[in-house]
Amino acid sequence: MKMAPKAFPLDKVYRLLNHGPVVLISSKVGGKTNIMPIAWQVPLEFDPPLVCLVIGEHSDTFKAVNRTKECVVNLPTAKILNQVFSCGRCHGHAVDKFKQFQLTPLPATKVKAPLIKECIASLECRVVDNKMAKTHNLFIARVVAAWVEAGIFKEFLRVDRSRAKTLHHLGGDKFMLPGKVVTARKLLSE
Ligand SMILES: Cc1cc2nc3c(=O)[nH]c(=O)nc-3n(C[C@H](O)[C@H](O)[C@H](O)COP(=O)(O)O)c2cc1C
């Protein structure tokens, strides 16, 4: 028998919805590069491709993205779990995260912020709307160039391949990895 629902703490609500892939935001301002993991990202539009990024104003990345209106959204995998987590536990003004965590910057084509070589995909982005940055830390960015590692995308991201295990943040230091890909069947006839 299904149990009666129990009240859920409002400050943990995000943990029920949080499973999209963690991404690494790379930025560059005044010659200085930086990396910040965020779990709060969501696609907003197909064409032109737009994404929403929630980048807290406490972060150096907020200042960089707000100033340069550019960033790269990189997709990390389980191979670099500890680097991803550690990038989110320190600040760019104190730590050169590329050096400290042995991540490799690669030049992008349309923006000054670098791609991260160890990630399986990188989206070069230009901020098109930062009106809600002040009130909600929300940036809307347009993807102007996109790169993916060969062999891990065939119509869909092949998260069933061992080298494409994206990271899904449950909260704190806990992450979930994707398992198998399943195909849904429509229960309506046309
Ligand atoms: C897995 C993970 C997910 C995170 N998600 C977000 C997020 O969605 N938005 C945010 O503002 N900070 C998020 N953070 C915290 C930032 O990554 C953290 O404040 C970081 O140190 C900021 O770096 P910076 O000051 O060098 O830009 C997350 C941290 C981790 C480890």
The ligand as an SDF file (V2000), in Angstrom:
LIG
                    3D

 31 33  0  0  0  0  0  0  0  0999 V2000
   28.4870   20.0870   -7.4090 C   0  0  0  0  0  0  0  0  0  0  0  0
   28.3740   21.5650   -7.1720 C   0  0  0  0  0  0  0  0  0  0  0  0
   27.3320   22.2760   -7.7140 C   0  0  0  0  0  0  0  0  0  0  0  0
   27.2130   23.6550   -7.5070 C   0  0  0  0  0  0  0  0  0  0  0  0
   26.1770   24.3230   -8.0880 N   0  0  0  0  0  0  0  0  0  0  0  0
   26.1130   25.6630   -7.9890 C   0  0  0  0  0  0  0  0  0  0  0  0
   25.0900   26.3820   -8.6790 C   0  0  0  0  0  0  0  0  0  0  0  0
   24.2510   25.8160   -9.3830 O   0  0  0  0  0  0  0  0  0  0  0  0
   25.0860   27.7230   -8.5670 N   0  0  0  0  0  0  0  0  0  0  0  0
   25.9910   28.4000   -7.7660 C   0  0  0  0  0  0  0  0  0  0  0  0
   25.9270   29.6360   -7.6750 O   0  0  0  0  0  0  0  0  0  0  0  0
   26.9760   27.7380   -7.0950 N   0  0  0  0  0  0  0  0  0  0  0  0
   27.0580   26.3930   -7.2160 C   0  0  0  0  0  0  0  0  0  0  0  0
   28.0650   25.7140   -6.5760 N   0  0  0  0  0  0  0  0  0  0  0  0
   29.0530   26.4650   -5.7490 C   0  0  0  0  0  0  0  0  0  0  0  0
   30.1700   27.0950   -6.5800 C   0  0  0  0  0  0  0  0  0  0  0  0
   30.7250   26.1710   -7.4820 O   0  0  0  0  0  0  0  0  0  0  0  0
   31.2570   27.6410   -5.6350 C   0  0  0  0  0  0  0  0  0  0  0  0
   30.7410   28.7360   -4.9070 O   0  0  0  0  0  0  0  0  0  0  0  0
   32.5760   28.0030   -6.3090 C   0  0  0  0  0  0  0  0  0  0  0  0
   33.5850   27.9480   -5.3310 O   0  0  0  0  0  0  0  0  0  0  0  0
   32.5830   29.3830   -6.9660 C   0  0  0  0  0  0  0  0  0  0  0  0
   33.8450   29.5420   -7.5880 O   0  0  0  0  0  0  0  0  0  0  0  0
   34.4420   30.9560   -8.0380 P   0  0  0  0  0  0  0  0  0  0  0  0
   34.2890   31.9280   -6.8850 O   0  0  0  0  0  0  0  0  0  0  0  0
   35.8750   30.6760   -8.3650 O   0  0  0  0  0  0  0  0  0  0  0  0
   33.6690   31.4120   -9.2440 O   0  0  0  0  0  0  0  0  0  0  0  0
   28.1830   24.3380   -6.7330 C   0  0  0  0  0  0  0  0  0  0  0  0
   29.2530   23.6110   -6.1670 C   0  0  0  0  0  0  0  0  0  0  0  0
   29.3440   22.2420   -6.3770 C   0  0  0  0  0  0  0  0  0  0  0  0
   30.4870   21.4810   -5.7790 C   0  0  0  0  0  0  0  0  0  0  0  0
  1  2  1  0
  2  3  1  0
  2 30  2  0
  3  4  2  0
  4  5  1  0
  4 28  1  0
  5  6  2  0
  6  7  1  0
  6 13  1  0
  7  8  2  0
  7  9  1  0
  9 10  1  0
 10 11  2  0
 10 12  1  0
 12 13  2  0
 13 14  1  0
 14 15  1  0
 14 28  1  0
 15 16  1  0
 16 17  1  0
 16 18  1  0
 18 19  1  0
 18 20  1  0
 20 21  1  0
 20 22  1  0
 22 23  1  0
 23 24  1  0
 24 25  2  0
 24 26  1  0
 24 27  1  0
 28 29  2  0
 29 30  1  0
 30 31  1  0
M  END
$$$$
